[in-house]
Amino acid sequence: MSPHTIAFVVSLAVALAAPAVQPLSSAVPRFEPTPCPATVEPGERIDCGLLVVPENRNKAGSRLIRLPVVRLRSRAEHPAADPVFYMPGGPGVSATANLRSGRRNPLLDERDLIVLEPRGGRMAQPALECPEINALKGDVAAGRLRGQKALDALAKAAGRCRETLTSSGVDLDGYTTAATADDIEDLRKVLGYAQWNLQGLSYSTRLMLTVLRRHPSGVRSVILDSVLPPEVNFDEVAATNLQRVLDLVFDGCAIDRECGAAYPDLRQRFARLVAAAERKPLPLKLKESVTGGRPVEVRGAQVVEALYSALHRVDLIPLVPRIISRAAAGDYTELTPLVEENQGPSTMSWGLRLSVWCAEELPFEDPARIVAQRSPSMGLGGVDEGTASAETCRAWNVATVPAVENEPVKSNVPALVFAGEFDPDTPPDWGRQLLESMPHARYVEFRGYSHGASFNPCGAQVTLAFLRDPGAPLPLDCVLALRGADFGQSASIPPGH
């Protein structure tokens, strides 16, 4: 569950801990100043270190793990006493691997910003990497591996990765959302902050909600963008969430005068495009630098994944009708770069991703509904938007978390909840439903935007105002002025044609 699949070079070995993993001592949690994980750009005021915590707090004698911490200092002469703590989505995304500058982050105008690498993340010690799964995900993206064969291959790779990690001493039951929430609380204490403000995106909204459940006294306010609440069963509706946004596009085009006239049968064109790709892979000419000289079969799932990528970009959402229609007519000019973007292996730390998902999501989901989401009968080429299959989680074999981790979080802490109208991962309704259990939450939806809707100048303006006074009225003029997706743009001829 992430916005785009980004190509990267597959690691040749499992990235486990350096010899720094040691038996538990009484001096934990603690913070150890160290060089930053990534090279800091000149002129930046950034300092780094490691948070040292037990791998499994529920087991006496558990070894220590080390989690990189990056603190970006505020540009203000007198920064606010309560910093912002941020972690990205995932699970399985590194928070610190590429964090080199805060120059473009408006939050630093008034506050420090602190980022923690998740336990098991790429820069953590240990890092729960599964290179074989990363490579197989690349084969799936390229259409070389499909259907049940893909599910079987991924499950077998998960079993092998599990064996590699556990034989090195990793306790996979220690890598849960609740454990990371406890890491966040430990970090707040060892850094000496009375309170701070939490900011989460996508999966890390669930993480921040878990901090609210377990450690509310240390939280002044919380900012949640593209909410994944603990009580939703993501894999049961993963493809349905994408279909919801495609329907928004189809209907938005139909009621737009120019778009509706240009593409009066857009929904049917989409269905014909996917069906044609299923019968015979589309003859796209992809760059060898992207494919590595390996074959790519652009079938229905690859077409749908390309459009899924486009639906994450506010500049491309209005052009999706044209992209579909041109491709249905045999012109793949605009579809090709979207397919290319999705090629290459996964960049996730799959050991972490599976440890979280197989402990706290799959056990509470309906297997039949998950399978139905992958069915070609949905008209999406059998695309699999789920995070992990039941077969993979059986191979991963971690303990199920307590049932409370699948229940709504109740909190009186002030919350600012953002959502994007066209989010194909976490629908706006998931953000709105927080209003039922969080009486001091405010909900802001961005028309025309998608996943990560608040990361723009307007969102920054609203966020800064909220941080100054979480109880004050919000400056929403820029939000109300949003026009939304102008599908009339799809009726125009693209440049160069």
N, C-alpha and C positions, 0 to 999 in steps of 0.2 A: 504494500500500500504506500506508494510514493509518487510524486508528480511525474518525473521522467526517469527512464532507464538511461544511465550515462555509461558510455563505453570506457573500459579501463583494461590494463594488462593484468591477466590472472596471476596471482602469487603462486610460486612454485612449491611453497611449503606452508604448512599451517603455522600462523604467527602466534606462538604461545608466549608465555612469560619468559623474560630474562631471568637469570638466577635470583632476581630481587624478591621473588615470592618466598616468604619466610614463615616459620611457625608463629602463631599468635603470641603477642606479648601484651603487657598491661598498658603500653603507651599508645593506645588507639582509642578513638580515632585521632589522627594527627595530620598536620600539613607540613610538607617538606618542600622548601623553595628549590626549584630546578630551572634549567633552561626551557624555553617554550617548545612545544611539539613541532611547530612550523616556524620558519625563519620570519621574524617580525620585520615589517617594512621600516625604513629609516624614519625617525621623527615620531614614532608611535610610543605612547606611554602604556606599555603592556608588561605585566609581570606574571610569572607562571609558577607552578609547583605541582605536587602530587598529593592527593588525598589518600591516606593509608587507612584501610578499613578491613574488617574480617570478610572473607569470601562468603561465609554463611553464618549469620548472626544466631541462627537457631541451633548450631552445633558447637559444643565446647571444643576448643583446640583447633578451630578452623584456621587455615592459613591466612596470611594477609594478601590483599591485592592492592594495586596502586592505580589511581585514576587521575589523569592529567587535569589540571585546573588552569584556566586562562582568565586573568582579571584585566579588563580594559579600563584604564583610568579616565575619568570624566575630564572634559575640556573646561569645565566650570572652575572658577577660582575657589568657590566654596561649594562643593558638591553636596547634594542631599545625603543625609545620613543613611538612608535606606536604598541600597543599590537594586538593580534589576538582575535577577538570575534567569538565564535562558538555556534551554536545550532544544535541539531540532527534533524532527519527527523520526519515524522508523517503525518498530525498533530495528536497530542494526545500522543506523547512520552515525558516522563519526561526528562529534560536535567540535573537535579541535584540530583535525588533521590539516585543514587549509585556512585556519584562522590566523591571518597575518596583519590585519588592519581593522581599525574601527572608524576610519576617517569618514565614511559615508553613513555611519549609524547616528541618526539624530538623537537617540536616547542619551548618548554620551555628552550632549550639551548640558545636561543637568545632573546625571548620575553615573556612577561606575556601572559596568556591566560584567557579570561573572558567568563563565561557561564551564560546565563539567563534562568530561568525556564519560559516557555511560559505562558502567561495569560490563566488561566483555566487548567493548567497542574496539575499533581498529588500533587506537593509540593506547589502550589500557593494557595493564599487565595483570593477568593474561588477556590476550585478544582472542575471542572465540571465532576464528576464521574457518571457513569450510570451502577451500578453493574449488573442489570438485563440483559443489552445488553452484558456485558462481559461474563456472564454465558451462554447466548444463543449462542454466538459465539463459545463457547466450545462445545455445542451440535451440531452445524453445523460441526465443525472440526471432531467430532466423528461419523458423519453420522446419528445421532439420529433425526436430523431436516434437512429437505431438501426442495428444490423447493419453490413453492408458500407458503407452510406452514411456511417455514423459513422467507420469505419476510414479511408475515403478522405478525408473532410473533415479528420480529425486529421492524416493524413499530409501533405496539401497545406498545412495551417496550419504544420506543423513545418518544411516546406521554406521557407515565407515567413519564419518567425521566424529560421531559420538564416541566411538571406540578410541580414536586418536586423542581426543581431548581428555576423556576420562582416564586413559592410561597415563597421561602426563600429570594427573593429579587434580584436574578441574572437577569441581562439584557443581554440576549443571543446575541443581536445585537452588543454588544461591543466586541465580540470575533472573530475577523477577522485577516487575514494576514496583512492588512494595519494597524490595531490597534497595532499588535505586532511589526511591523516595526517602528511605532512611539515610542513604548516602548524602542526599541533598540537605537533610536536617543536620547531619554531622558536620558537613562543610560550613553551614551557617554558624554553627557553634564554634568551630575551631578558628574561623576567621573573625569571630567576635562581633557579629551583627546581632542586634536585638531583634530586628525584623527585616525582611526584604520583600520585594515584589517579584512574583513569579510570572514568567512569560513562556507559553508553550505553543507549539504548532503541531497539528495533526496528532500522531501518537503521543507526543509529549504533553498534549492537553490532558490525556488520561493520566499521565505521570503526575502532572501538577495537581489534578483533582485528588490523586492518591495522597500527595503531600498534605492537602487540605484535610483529608480524612484522618491521617495519622499524626500530623504535627501542625495543627491550625494556629497555635500561639505564635509561631515564628513568621507568619505570613501577614503582611500589611494589606496586600491586594494581589489579584491574579488577572492576567491577560491571556485569553484563550482564543486562538485562531484556528478555524477548521477543526471543530471539536469531534473527538472520538470518545464518547462517554463509556465508562466501564460496563454499563448495562446493555449496550447494543451488541448484536451478534453480527459482526462485520461480514464474515464469509457467507452468511445466509443471504446477503443482499448485495454482494460486491458487484456483480454484473447489473443488477437492477439499478444501483446508483448511477452507473454509466448510462443505462438506458434512459433514466430520468432526464439527464442532461441532453442526450441526443433528441429526446422529445421536445425539450425546450427549444433546441435549434430548429427542428422541423416546424414547430408551431410558430416560432418567432419569425421564420422566413415566410410562412404562409400568410401572416397578417401584415407583413411589410410589403408595401405596394410594388417596389422595384424587384425585391427578391421573389415575392410570390408570382409575379408575372414571368420572371426569368426561369423559375424552377417550380412550376405548379404541381409537380409530382415528386418532390424531393424525397419523401419517405420511400416511395417505390424505387427511385434511383439508387438509394442507399442499399435497399434489399437486393436489387439486381447486381450491384457491385460486389457485395459480399458473396452472393451465390455464385457469381462468375468466378471469383477468386477461389472458391471452394472446389469448383469443377476443374479448374486449371489455373495454376499459379500465374499471377499477372507478370507480364514481361518487362519489369522495371529494370533499368540499367543503373546499378548501384556502383559507387566508387570502390575500386579495389582497396583503397586505403581504409575503407570502412569495413569491407567484408573479409579482408585478409586473404582474398583469393578463394575463399570457401563459398559454396553455393548457398543462396538464400531463396527460400520458397515463400513468395508473398501470397499467402492464402487469406481466407477471410479473417482469421485472428490477427494477422499482421496488418491488414487494412484497419481493423477496429482499433488496434493498439496505436496506430499512427494517428487516428482521429482523437483517441484518448489523450495523446500527447498535445495535440493542437488545442484541446479543450482546457488545458492548463495555462494557456497564454492569452492574455486579454487582447493582444493585437491580432491573434489568429481566430478567435471565436467567431467574429462576424464573417470570416471568410470560409468557414466550414461548409456552407451550402455549395459554394463554387468549387471547393476542393473535391467534394463528393461528386458533383455533377460532371466535372471535367474528367475525373477518373472513370466514372461510369461510361463516358463516351470514348474511352481509350486514350485520353491525354493525362499522363501521370506526372506532369511537370511539377505540380505543387504537392502531390502525394509523396513523391520520391524522397525529398529531404526529410520528411517526417518519418518515413520508414528507416532511413539511414540513421537518424538520431537514436533509434531504439536498438541498434545493433551493438553487439559486444556483450561480454559477460556482465553479470550483476556486480554492483559495488558494495552490496550489503555485507555486514558481518553476520553470516547466516547462523552461526552457533548461538549468538545472542538472540537473533530474531526468533529462532525456533524455541529457545528456552523460555522466552516470554510467551509466545503465542500458544505453544503446546501445553503450557501450564495454566493459562488463565483465559484463553479464548475458545479453543477447540473443545475442551471438556464441557462447555456450557452450550454448545451449538448442536443443531439438528443435522446429522450427516446427510439425510435425504435432501434437505433444502440446499446444502452445500453442493451436492452433486448436480442438482437441477440448475444451479447457476452456471455450470460449465456446459450445459446442453446446447447443441446446435439449434434446437428448436426455439431458442430465444432470439435467433436471427443475428447473433453476434459472432458467428464463425467459430463457436465453441471456445471463445477466449476465456482464459482463467484469470480473473482479477482477484481471486482469493490469495491469502498469504501462505497457507500451508494446508496440505491435505491430511485427511485422517490417517492415510498410510504413512506419511512422513512423520506425523506425531507419534504413531505407534513405534516407529523405529527410534525416535528421539528419546522417548521413555523418561519423561520427567514427572515429578509429583504434581498433582493438581492443587492449585491454591485454594484457600478457604472461600466459600461461596460469597462472602461479603465483597470480595474483589470484583464480583459481577453485578453489584447493586449500585444504584444511584448514590452520588455523594451529596450529603446535606451540609450546607455551610452558610454562615452569615458573613463571611469575608466579602468585601466589595469585589465584584468581578466585572470585567469588560469582555464581552463575547463577540467575536467577529465571525462572519461567514461570507462566502462568495456565492452568488446566484448560480453560477455554472460549475460548481465544485463536483467533479465526478467521483470523488472518493468519500468525502464526509458531507452529506447533504445539509443544507441550512437548518432543517428541522432538528437535527441532532444538537445544534447549538441552542436553538430556541427552547428545547425541552429542559435545559438547565434552569430556566426561569421557574420551573415548578418546585425545585428543591433548593434553590439559592435565591432567597428573597432580595438580596442586594446586588443581583446581577443585572447588567444592562446589555441588550442585544443590538448589534449593528450589522446590517447586511449591505454588501456592496454590489449594486447592480452592474452586470457586465463582467464581474470578476470571478475568479475561480479559487482553487486551493491556495491558501496563504494570502487571503484577500487584503489584509491590512498592511502588507509590506510595500507601501507606496507613500507619497507625500501626504495624501489626505489621511491615511491610516496613522501615520506618524503624528500628525497634528492632533488627532483624537486621543491617541495613546499618551502623548505628553501631557495633555490637559487632565486626563484621568489620573496619571501618576502624581500630578501636583496636588490634586484634591479628589480622591476616589468617590466622594459623595456629591460633588458639584455637578450641575448640568453640563452635558457634553456639547462641544462645538461641532454640530453636525451639518453645517451649511454645505461643506464640500461633499458630504455623502449624499445629501438631498439633491445636489446639482448633477449627480451622475446620470448621464443619458441612458446608459446601458448599451447592450450590443446593437450596433447599427447594421442589420443584415442587408440593408440596401447596398453596402459596400461589395457584397458578393455579386451584384448584378453588373459591376464595372469590369472592364477588361484589365487583366493584370499587366503591370509594366512589362514592356518588351514583347508584347503579343499584338 
